[in-house]
Amino acid sequence: MLESESSTEQLDNPLALESQICFALAVASRGVIGAYRSVLEPISLTHPQYLVMLALWQHEKLPMREIARLLRLEPATVSPLVKRLEALDYVTKTRSESDERIVEVTLTDTGRELRKSAEAIPGTMMAKLGMDVDGVRELHAVMQKI
């Protein structure tokens, strides 16, 4: 904030950068994803790859399009993520027996084992962000409304 601009003036100005929801969300998103970087590095995952693994730890096996839907990403964005996870031996890709157009992604034993290491990540992230379980639930509830 500029020294000459008071908090009241910011609130009175509907176009003040600091009062924009989009700006606050963008800054928070970059901060949270940046905080994940150091936590995910030891298990060789990027944040987007971690999201794919979360979906698979919950479902074990998913069609590529379903992963994209769950993560609210385009299928073309998910494909390189899965390819990298496959190179790490965390997942395998196979064509569906019932419909060859469908590519199914399944956890490998290595991918299932990785879950044990990942179970500490939510608690670690809460500590890094200075939040407790109630704070996370409250933030999540607000974010779900958007």
C-alpha positions as CSV (number, residue, x, y, z in Angstrom):
1,M,0.0,0.0,0.0
2,L,1.2,3.5,-0.8
3,E,1.9,5.5,2.3
4,S,-0.5,8.2,1.0
5,E,-3.3,5.7,0.5
6,S,-5.2,4.8,3.7
7,S,-7.2,1.7,4.3
8,T,-10.4,3.7,4.1
9,E,-9.4,5.1,0.8
10,Q,-8.8,1.6,-0.5
11,L,-12.3,0.5,0.5
12,D,-13.8,3.6,-1.1
13,N,-12.0,2.9,-4.4
14,P,-13.8,-0.1,-6.0
15,L,-10.8,-0.6,-8.3
16,A,-8.1,-0.6,-5.7
17,L,-5.8,-3.6,-6.4
18,E,-5.7,-4.7,-2.7
19,S,-9.5,-4.9,-2.6
20,Q,-9.9,-7.2,-5.6
21,I,-10.9,-10.7,-4.9
22,C,-9.1,-11.9,-8.0
23,F,-5.8,-10.4,-6.8
24,A,-6.1,-11.9,-3.3
25,L,-6.9,-15.3,-4.7
26,A,-4.1,-15.2,-7.2
27,V,-1.5,-14.2,-4.5
28,A,-2.9,-16.8,-2.1
29,S,-2.8,-19.5,-4.8
30,R,0.9,-18.7,-5.7
31,G,1.8,-18.7,-2.1
32,V,0.2,-22.1,-1.3
33,I,1.4,-23.8,-4.4
34,G,4.9,-22.4,-3.7
35,A,4.7,-23.8,-0.1
36,Y,3.8,-27.2,-1.5
37,R,6.9,-27.3,-3.8
38,S,9.4,-28.0,-0.9
39,V,7.0,-30.5,0.6
40,L,6.5,-32.5,-2.6
41,E,10.1,-32.4,-3.8
42,P,11.2,-35.3,-1.6
43,I,8.6,-37.6,-3.3
44,S,9.5,-36.3,-6.8
45,L,6.1,-34.7,-7.5
46,T,5.0,-31.3,-8.7
47,H,1.7,-29.9,-7.4
48,P,-0.3,-30.8,-10.5
49,Q,1.1,-34.4,-10.3
50,Y,0.2,-34.5,-6.6
51,L,-3.4,-33.7,-7.5
52,V,-3.5,-36.6,-10.0
53,M,-2.1,-38.9,-7.4
54,L,-4.7,-37.7,-4.8
55,A,-7.5,-38.6,-7.3
56,L,-5.9,-42.0,-7.9
57,W,-5.3,-42.7,-4.2
58,Q,-9.0,-42.1,-3.7
59,H,-10.2,-44.2,-6.7
60,E,-7.2,-46.5,-7.5
61,K,-8.1,-46.6,-11.2
62,L,-9.7,-43.9,-13.4
63,P,-10.2,-43.1,-17.0
64,M,-8.0,-40.2,-18.1
65,R,-11.1,-38.0,-18.9
66,E,-12.4,-38.6,-15.4
67,I,-9.1,-37.4,-13.9
68,A,-9.4,-34.3,-16.0
69,R,-13.0,-33.8,-14.8
70,L,-12.2,-34.3,-11.1
71,L,-9.3,-31.9,-11.3
72,R,-11.2,-29.4,-13.5
73,L,-8.5,-29.6,-16.2
74,E,-8.5,-30.2,-19.9
75,P,-7.7,-33.8,-20.9
76,A,-4.7,-32.4,-22.9
77,T,-3.3,-31.0,-19.7
78,V,-3.7,-34.2,-17.8
79,S,-1.9,-36.4,-20.4
80,P,1.6,-35.1,-19.8
81,L,1.1,-35.2,-16.0
82,V,0.2,-38.9,-16.3
83,K,3.0,-39.5,-18.7
84,R,5.5,-38.2,-16.1
85,L,3.9,-40.2,-13.3
86,E,4.2,-43.3,-15.5
87,A,7.9,-42.6,-16.0
88,L,8.3,-42.5,-12.2
89,D,6.5,-45.9,-12.1
90,Y,3.7,-44.5,-10.0
91,V,0.9,-45.3,-12.5
92,T,0.3,-47.4,-15.6
93,K,-1.9,-46.5,-18.6
94,T,-4.0,-49.1,-20.4
95,R,-6.7,-49.1,-23.0
96,S,-10.1,-50.1,-21.7
97,E,-11.1,-53.6,-22.7
98,S,-14.7,-52.4,-23.4
99,D,-13.8,-49.3,-25.4
100,E,-10.3,-48.8,-26.9
101,R,-10.9,-45.0,-27.0
102,I,-10.7,-44.9,-23.2
103,V,-7.3,-44.7,-21.5
104,E,-7.4,-45.9,-17.9
105,V,-4.8,-44.9,-15.4
106,T,-4.1,-47.3,-12.5
107,L,-1.8,-47.0,-9.5
108,T,1.3,-49.3,-9.5
109,D,2.6,-50.8,-6.3
110,T,5.1,-48.0,-6.1
111,G,2.3,-45.4,-6.5
112,R,0.3,-47.1,-3.7
113,E,3.4,-47.1,-1.5
114,L,4.0,-43.4,-2.1
115,R,0.7,-42.8,-0.4
116,K,2.3,-43.6,3.0
117,S,4.9,-40.8,2.5
118,A,2.2,-38.4,1.3
119,E,-0.1,-38.9,4.3
120,A,2.0,-36.4,6.3
121,I,1.6,-33.7,3.6
122,P,-1.7,-32.2,4.8
123,G,-0.5,-31.8,8.3
124,T,2.8,-30.4,7.2
125,M,1.0,-27.9,4.9
126,M,-1.3,-26.8,7.7
127,A,1.7,-26.1,9.9
128,K,3.5,-24.2,7.1
129,L,0.4,-22.0,6.5
130,G,-0.1,-21.5,10.2
131,M,-3.6,-23.1,10.1
132,D,-5.4,-25.6,12.3
133,V,-8.1,-28.1,11.1
134,D,-11.0,-25.7,11.9
135,G,-9.3,-22.9,9.9
136,V,-8.8,-25.3,6.9
137,R,-12.4,-26.4,7.0
138,E,-13.6,-22.8,7.2
139,L,-11.3,-21.8,4.3
140,H,-12.5,-24.8,2.3
141,A,-16.1,-23.9,2.9
142,V,-15.6,-20.4,1.6
143,M,-13.6,-21.6,-1.4
144,Q,-16.4,-24.1,-2.3
145,K,-18.8,-21.2,-2.7
146,I,-16.7,-19.7,-5.4
